[in-house]
Amino acid sequence: MKKYRFWYHYNKPLSKKMGKPIMTVHYKDKCYATEKIVCNAATETHKRKRQPFMVVRGWTKDISFFLTGCDGGRGIEIE
């Protein structure tokens, strides 16, 4: 199975709107907002020339979604 690049970062505007900390995961040209990330893949920090200036990135074959806690928030697991 082919590996794809993923990257994630803290999303300040969405966090303000939602009233809680939100991370954004980018995978296969799609953006997923989440409250929790479980990352089992090797990662590295990366500086970008535009916002967000600092991200965490890596390679993975797939990501999966799960519900977090009793509030029903969404989490993402990266293999």
N, C-alpha and C positions, 0 to 999 in steps of 0.2 A: 504494500500500500504506500502511496506517495505521501511524503511529509509536506506540510504547509507552514508558512510563517504565521505566527500569532504575535500580538503585542498588546499590552494593557497599561492603563494609567489611571490616576485619580481624576475624576470629572467634577471640577469645582462648580460650574454653572448648574449641572443637574443635581449635585448634592445640595446646593442652596434651595433649589426648587422642591426637592423631595423632603428636605429637612433631616437628612441622614447621609452618612458618607456613601458615595457610589463610585464604583470602579467601572471602567469601560474596557471590554475585551474586543479586539479587532481580529477577525479570522475569516478567511476566504471572502474578502471584500464586504463583510457585514460587520456591524457594530452591535454589541450586546451589553446592556447596562446590567450590573449585578451588585449585590451587597457583599458577596463573599467569593473568593477565588481559592481553589485548592489546586496548586500547580505541582505536578509530579514530573514535569519536563525540565531539562536544563535550560537556564535563562541567563541573560546578560542585560546590563543597562545599555541604553543607546541614546546619544544626543542627536536631536533633530534640529533643522534650521527653522522650523515653524512650530506653532503650538500643537500639541504639547511638546515642550522642548526636551523633556526627559521621559523615556518610556522603558519598560521591561519587555524584552522580546525573546523568542525562542522558536523552535521547530516542533511540530506535533502532527500526528496522524489524524487525531480527532479530539473534539471537546464534547462534554456532556453537561446536562443541566440537572439541578436538584433543588428541592425546596429547603430553605434554612429555617430552623426553629419554628415556634408556634405562630409567628407573625406571617408565615407564608411567603417570605422573601425568596428571591431566586439566587442560586449560587451556580458557579461554573466550575467543573473539574477539567483540568487539562492533563492529558496522559502523555 
